[in-house]
Amino acid sequence: MSTDYDRIAREYQASKLQPWRTHVERHTLLELLGDVRGLSTLDLACGEGYYTRLLRKLCAQPVVGVDLSRGMIELAEAQEAAQPLGIAYHAGDARAVDLGPSRDLVFAAYLLNYSEDYDQLLAMCEAIARNLKPGGRFVTVNNQPNDPPSNFETGRAYGYSKRLEAGRSESLREGDPIVWSFHLPEGSIEVTNYYLTEATVECALRAAGLQNIRWHLPRVSPTGLQEFGESHWRPLLACPPIAFLECHR
Ligand SMILES: C[S@@+](CC[C@H](N)C(=O)[O-])C[C@H]1O[C@@H](n2cnc3c(N)ncnc32)[C@H](O)[C@@H]1O
């Protein structure tokens, strides 16, 4: 069943503050993004703007955020009103975004894994390519295709877990729903995304005209290592739940 982000916008926002998300997800993305100063940027599936604001604070300019969930966009706009950064937010489907080939950088944290089949994935990749300048870069993080169901409970130590929907076999097939739970002090929330293999993602990116595809493993921030110790992060790094990727138009 697809996830109603309108209903869980605030809880999802809180989940971004779990230490594994700041010390691993955010840290790895920031390293991967590098210097974004002056880069015209589009954040697809921007949610409540967690990375959109970060990109703008790193001096990307102009920055536009798009998300399917009206509730997420309202949260993003409320934060923009409280602390204006000059970000433009729009509610809509990433697949329909057309700003012309105007962006140096398209960013998307957890967009591709919301495609339920190859056609939806291809439409997302085509939108990414359509909005990039020739030579422009796409940076993304999604569910890790090589994370086996036998590893889905490892995340509990970090505040998340994954599971297959009832009745699904342990051998993952393209399009299988993967239910992520984020265990927060206020209770747990669930979001469902869909299993994609590396080969399928690469095939759709290439078909959309994107090239030079590179996958990246997560890394832990120096502060995260200092605060929690190396052994805390070992299980997560041994079989990471998320996969990072960059490519160019
Ligand atoms: C896991 S959240 C990530 C939000 C944000 N990128 C972050 O990292 O905090 C996934 C987001 O993707 C959005 N989404 C899913 N499918 C989409 C689509 N086709 N177009 C735009 N947004 C989409 C959802 O509404 C949700 O806000």
The ligand as an ORCA input file, in Angstrom:
! r2SCAN-3c Opt
* xyz 0 1
  C      11.134      9.089      2.497
  S      10.460     10.657      2.083
  C      11.938     11.607      1.785
  C      11.749     13.095      1.879
  C      13.031     13.891      1.765
  N      13.686     13.697      0.504
  C      13.968     13.551      2.888
  O      14.964     12.854      2.670
  O      13.698     13.988      4.013
  C       9.903     10.321      0.463
  C       9.154     11.470     -0.165
  O       8.932     11.156     -1.550
  C       7.727     11.771     -1.932
  N       7.319     11.184     -3.209
  C       7.031      9.885     -3.479
  N       6.731      9.747     -4.777
  C       6.858     10.965     -5.353
  C       6.695     11.471     -6.669
  N       6.318     10.670     -7.669
  N       6.911     12.781     -6.902
  C       7.278     13.611     -5.877
  N       7.449     13.186     -4.612
  C       7.249     11.888     -4.352
  C       6.807     11.518     -0.749
  O       5.702     12.383     -0.728
  C       7.776     11.746      0.416
  O       7.736     13.075      0.886
*
